[in-house]
Amino acid sequence: MLVKIEDGFYLNSLHIIAVHVSKNMITQDFSIDIKYTPHSQKANGTYHKKCQSKAEADLFLQSLHQQIAKI
């Protein structure tokens, strides 16, 4: 099933490998990296999203989780 990451960018939920969240201690920004297999299991892609606040990062992650949980 396709999961909407942002407008115009969808991933098949079966291709998502990992979600990594980190916080930049200097700027206080949050970085979210979604690792996925684009077309073959031998190649990996990474989608990167930068969030200005914890609330924005939480909202993005909750939305992603809800879409994947529908499957």
ROLUM-306257 format. One record per atom (N, C-alpha, C): residue number from 1; residue in three letters; atom name; x, y, z. Coordinates in pm, whole numbers. Each point is the difference from the previous one (the first is absolute). Example, Ala and Ser with C-alpha at 12.3 -4.5 7.8 and 13.67 -1.06 7.14 Angstrom:
% ROLUM-306257
(node 1; 'ALA'; 'N'; (1319; -569; 780))
(node 1; 'ALA'; 'CA'; (-89; 119; 0))
(node 1; 'ALA'; 'C'; (90; 120; 0))
(node 2; 'SER'; 'N'; (-35; 105; -72))
(node 2; 'SER'; 'CA'; (82; 119; 6))
(node 2; 'SER'; 'C'; (-77; 109; 73))
This chain:
% ROLUM-306257
(node 1; 'MET'; 'N'; (84; -118; 0))
(node 1; 'MET'; 'CA'; (-84; 118; 0))
(node 1; 'MET'; 'C'; (88; 124; 0))
(node 2; 'LEU'; 'N'; (-41; 101; -74))
(node 2; 'LEU'; 'CA'; (76; 124; -7))
(node 2; 'LEU'; 'C'; (-26; 88; 120))
(node 3; 'VAL'; 'N'; (106; 60; 50))
(node 3; 'VAL'; 'CA'; (-5; 92; 113))
(node 3; 'VAL'; 'C'; (44; 136; -50))
(node 4; 'LYS'; 'N'; (-82; 102; 24))
(node 4; 'LYS'; 'CA'; (34; 135; -44))
(node 4; 'LYS'; 'C'; (101; 61; 97))
(node 5; 'ILE'; 'N'; (117; 32; -50))
(node 5; 'ILE'; 'CA'; (104; 63; 81))
(node 5; 'ILE'; 'C'; (-16; 152; -6))
(node 6; 'GLU'; 'N'; (-19; 52; -118))
(node 6; 'GLU'; 'CA'; (-31; 141; -22))
(node 6; 'GLU'; 'C'; (-67; 10; -136))
(node 7; 'ASP'; 'N'; (-48; 117; -35))
(node 7; 'ASP'; 'CA'; (-68; 16; -129))
(node 7; 'ASP'; 'C'; (91; -47; -113))
(node 8; 'GLY'; 'N'; (-47; -95; -77))
(node 8; 'GLY'; 'CA'; (74; -51; -114))
(node 8; 'GLY'; 'C'; (104; -106; 31))
(node 9; 'PHE'; 'N'; (16; -40; 126))
(node 9; 'PHE'; 'CA'; (99; -102; 35))
(node 9; 'PHE'; 'C'; (-67; -107; 85))
(node 10; 'TYR'; 'N'; (-10; -118; -56))
(node 10; 'TYR'; 'CA'; (-63; -114; 66))
(node 10; 'TYR'; 'C'; (99; -115; 7))
(node 11; 'LEU'; 'N'; (-9; -80; 105))
(node 11; 'LEU'; 'CA'; (80; -121; 12))
(node 11; 'LEU'; 'C'; (-91; -118; 24))
(node 12; 'ASN'; 'N'; (39; -114; -54))
(node 12; 'ASN'; 'CA'; (-68; -124; 32))
(node 12; 'ASN'; 'C'; (40; -36; 143))
(node 13; 'SER'; 'N'; (-96; -24; 86))
(node 13; 'SER'; 'CA'; (30; -26; 142))
(node 13; 'SER'; 'C'; (89; -122; 18))
(node 14; 'LEU'; 'N'; (-5; -95; -92))
(node 14; 'LEU'; 'CA'; (85; -118; 10))
(node 14; 'LEU'; 'C'; (146; 32; -27))
(node 15; 'HIS'; 'N'; (27; 113; -64))
(node 15; 'HIS'; 'CA'; (137; 37; -35))
(node 15; 'HIS'; 'C'; (69; 85; 106))
(node 16; 'ILE'; 'N'; (-75; 45; 102))
(node 16; 'ILE'; 'CA'; (61; 81; 106))
(node 16; 'ILE'; 'C'; (81; -91; 91))
(node 17; 'ILE'; 'N'; (128; 31; 15))
(node 17; 'ILE'; 'CA'; (90; -81; 81))
(node 17; 'ILE'; 'C'; (10; 53; 142))
(node 18; 'ALA'; 'N'; (22; 132; 12))
(node 18; 'ALA'; 'CA'; (23; 58; 132))
(node 18; 'ALA'; 'C'; (-34; 148; 0))
(node 19; 'VAL'; 'N'; (-32; 49; 119))
(node 19; 'VAL'; 'CA'; (-23; 143; 20))
(node 19; 'VAL'; 'C'; (95; 44; 111))
(node 20; 'HIS'; 'N'; (83; 98; -29))
(node 20; 'HIS'; 'CA'; (99; 49; 97))
(node 20; 'HIS'; 'C'; (-30; 146; 30))
(node 21; 'VAL'; 'N'; (-10; 33; 129))
(node 21; 'VAL'; 'CA'; (-27; 137; 42))
(node 21; 'VAL'; 'C'; (117; 49; 84))
(node 22; 'SER'; 'N'; (48; 120; -30))
(node 22; 'SER'; 'CA'; (109; 58; 79))
(node 22; 'SER'; 'C'; (-26; 148; 22))
(node 23; 'LYS'; 'N'; (63; 53; 104))
(node 23; 'LYS'; 'CA'; (-16; 141; 34))
(node 23; 'LYS'; 'C'; (135; 69; -6))
(node 24; 'ASN'; 'N'; (4; 112; -69))
(node 24; 'ASN'; 'CA'; (121; 81; -5))
(node 24; 'ASN'; 'C'; (2; 86; 126))
(node 25; 'MET'; 'N'; (100; -20; 83))
(node 25; 'MET'; 'CA'; (5; 69; 129))
(node 25; 'MET'; 'C'; (32; 149; -16))
(node 26; 'ILE'; 'N'; (57; 40; -112))
(node 26; 'ILE'; 'CA'; (33; 142; -21))
(node 26; 'ILE'; 'C'; (-122; 77; -49))
(node 27; 'THR'; 'N'; (-65; -51; -105))
(node 27; 'THR'; 'CA'; (-114; 72; -59))
(node 27; 'THR'; 'C'; (-134; -44; 59))
(node 28; 'GLN'; 'N'; (-1; -111; 74))
(node 28; 'GLN'; 'CA'; (-121; -57; 59))
(node 28; 'GLN'; 'C'; (-98; -55; -104))
(node 29; 'ASP'; 'N'; (45; -14; -126))
(node 29; 'ASP'; 'CA'; (-82; -60; -105))
(node 29; 'ASP'; 'C'; (-1; -152; 16))
(node 30; 'PHE'; 'N'; (-105; -63; -53))
(node 30; 'PHE'; 'CA'; (-10; -145; -3))
(node 30; 'PHE'; 'C'; (15; -47; -144))
(node 31; 'SER'; 'N'; (77; -106; -20))
(node 31; 'SER'; 'CA'; (18; -60; -131))
(node 31; 'SER'; 'C'; (-63; -139; 2))
(node 32; 'ILE'; 'N'; (-78; -28; -103))
(node 32; 'ILE'; 'CA'; (-63; -131; -14))
(node 32; 'ILE'; 'C'; (49; -60; -130))
(node 33; 'ASP'; 'N'; (61; -117; 7))
(node 33; 'ASP'; 'CA'; (46; -72; -118))
(node 33; 'ASP'; 'C'; (-79; -129; -12))
(node 34; 'ILE'; 'N'; (-61; -20; -116))
(node 34; 'ILE'; 'CA'; (-73; -123; -28))
(node 34; 'ILE'; 'C'; (82; -77; -103))
(node 35; 'LYS'; 'N'; (50; -116; 39))
(node 35; 'LYS'; 'CA'; (77; -84; -92))
(node 35; 'LYS'; 'C'; (-96; -98; -66))
(node 36; 'TYR'; 'N'; (17; -17; -130))
(node 36; 'TYR'; 'CA'; (-90; -87; -76))
(node 36; 'TYR'; 'C'; (74; -65; -115))
(node 37; 'THR'; 'N'; (-59; -106; -53))
(node 37; 'THR'; 'CA'; (53; -66; -119))
(node 37; 'THR'; 'C'; (-83; 48; -119))
(node 38; 'PRO'; 'N'; (59; 79; -90))
(node 38; 'PRO'; 'CA'; (-78; 56; -109))
(node 38; 'PRO'; 'C'; (-51; -104; -100))
(node 39; 'HIS'; 'N'; (88; -74; -64))
(node 39; 'HIS'; 'CA'; (-44; -95; -103))
(node 39; 'HIS'; 'C'; (57; -139; 19))
(node 40; 'SER'; 'N'; (108; -10; 75))
(node 40; 'SER'; 'CA'; (56; -133; 26))
(node 40; 'SER'; 'C'; (51; -2; 143))
(node 41; 'GLN'; 'N'; (9; -117; 55))
(node 41; 'GLN'; 'CA'; (43; -10; 139))
(node 41; 'GLN'; 'C'; (150; 21; 16))
(node 42; 'LYS'; 'N'; (71; 13; -112))
(node 42; 'LYS'; 'CA'; (144; 24; 6))
(node 42; 'LYS'; 'C'; (33; 148; 6))
(node 43; 'ALA'; 'N'; (-96; 85; -31))
(node 43; 'ALA'; 'CA'; (22; 144; 1))
(node 43; 'ALA'; 'C'; (-87; 63; 109))
(node 44; 'ASN'; 'N'; (52; 101; 65))
(node 44; 'ASN'; 'CA'; (-75; 72; 102))
(node 44; 'ASN'; 'C'; (-14; 146; -38))
(node 45; 'GLY'; 'N'; (-110; 59; 39))
(node 45; 'GLY'; 'CA'; (-21; 143; -16))
(node 45; 'GLY'; 'C'; (-29; 59; 137))
(node 46; 'THR'; 'N'; (18; 130; 12))
(node 46; 'THR'; 'CA'; (-29; 68; 126))
(node 46; 'THR'; 'C'; (-81; 125; -29))
(node 47; 'TYR'; 'N'; (-111; 13; 69))
(node 47; 'TYR'; 'CA'; (-81; 122; -5))
(node 47; 'TYR'; 'C'; (34; 78; 126))
(node 48; 'HIS'; 'N'; (34; 127; -16))
(node 48; 'HIS'; 'CA'; (40; 83; 115))
(node 48; 'HIS'; 'C'; (-101; 113; 19))
(node 49; 'LYS'; 'N'; (-46; 16; 123))
(node 49; 'LYS'; 'CA'; (-91; 109; 34))
(node 49; 'LYS'; 'C'; (56; 72; 121))
(node 50; 'LYS'; 'N'; (1; 133; -6))
(node 50; 'LYS'; 'CA'; (47; 82; 112))
(node 50; 'LYS'; 'C'; (-120; 68; 62))
(node 51; 'CYS'; 'N'; (-12; -8; 131))
(node 51; 'CYS'; 'CA'; (-111; 62; 73))
(node 51; 'CYS'; 'C'; (56; 106; 95))
(node 52; 'GLN'; 'N'; (-70; 111; 8))
(node 52; 'GLN'; 'CA'; (46; 111; 83))
(node 52; 'GLN'; 'C'; (-29; -20; 149))
(node 53; 'SER'; 'N'; (-97; -86; 32))
(node 53; 'SER'; 'CA'; (-38; -18; 140))
(node 53; 'SER'; 'C'; (-33; -147; 27))
(node 54; 'LYS'; 'N'; (-3; -33; 128))
(node 54; 'LYS'; 'CA'; (-38; -136; 41))
(node 54; 'LYS'; 'C'; (-144; -29; -39))
(node 55; 'ALA'; 'N'; (-87; 100; 13))
(node 55; 'ALA'; 'CA'; (-141; -19; -35))
(node 55; 'ALA'; 'C'; (-16; -33; -148))
(node 56; 'GLU'; 'N'; (76; 67; -86))
(node 56; 'GLU'; 'CA'; (-6; -26; -144))
(node 56; 'GLU'; 'C'; (51; -140; -31))
(node 57; 'ALA'; 'N'; (108; -41; 64))
(node 57; 'ALA'; 'CA'; (54; -135; -20))
(node 57; 'ALA'; 'C'; (-98; -106; 49))
(node 58; 'ASP'; 'N'; (-59; 23; 117))
(node 58; 'ASP'; 'CA'; (-100; -93; 54))
(node 58; 'ASP'; 'C'; (-119; -15; -93))
(node 59; 'LEU'; 'N'; (-48; 111; -54))
(node 59; 'LEU'; 'CA'; (-115; -4; -92))
(node 59; 'LEU'; 'C'; (32; -81; -125))
(node 60; 'PHE'; 'N'; (119; 22; -57))
(node 60; 'PHE'; 'CA'; (41; -74; -119))
(node 60; 'PHE'; 'C'; (9; -150; 31))
(node 61; 'LEU'; 'N'; (64; -35; 112))
(node 61; 'LEU'; 'CA'; (17; -141; 35))
(node 61; 'LEU'; 'C'; (-133; -67; 33))
(node 62; 'GLN'; 'N'; (-89; 70; 67))
(node 62; 'GLN'; 'CA'; (-132; -56; 31))
(node 62; 'GLN'; 'C'; (-79; -25; -128))
(node 63; 'SER'; 'N'; (7; 93; -93))
(node 63; 'SER'; 'CA'; (-69; -17; -128))
(node 63; 'SER'; 'C'; (55; -120; -76))
(node 64; 'LEU'; 'N'; (132; -13; -3))
(node 64; 'LEU'; 'CA'; (64; -113; -66))
(node 64; 'LEU'; 'C'; (-43; -131; 65))
(node 65; 'HIS'; 'N'; (1; -4; 131))
(node 65; 'HIS'; 'CA'; (-39; -121; 74))
(node 65; 'HIS'; 'C'; (-146; -37; -28))
(node 66; 'GLN'; 'N'; (-89; 99; 0))
(node 66; 'GLN'; 'CA'; (-142; -27; -25))
(node 66; 'GLN'; 'C'; (-22; -57; -139))
(node 67; 'GLN'; 'N'; (72; 53; -99))
(node 67; 'GLN'; 'CA'; (-15; -51; -136))
(node 67; 'GLN'; 'C'; (49; -144; -12))
(node 68; 'ILE'; 'N'; (113; -30; 64))
(node 68; 'ILE'; 'CA'; (54; -136; -5))
(node 68; 'ILE'; 'C'; (-90; -96; 77))
(node 69; 'ALA'; 'N'; (-56; 45; 112))
(node 69; 'ALA'; 'CA'; (-84; -86; 83))
(node 69; 'ALA'; 'C'; (-132; -37; -68))
(node 70; 'LYS'; 'N'; (-44; 76; -99))
(node 70; 'LYS'; 'CA'; (-124; -29; -71))
(node 70; 'LYS'; 'C'; (10; -127; -83))
(node 71; 'ILE'; 'N'; (120; -41; -28))
(node 71; 'ILE'; 'CA'; (21; -113; -91))
(node 71; 'ILE'; 'C'; (-41; -130; 64))
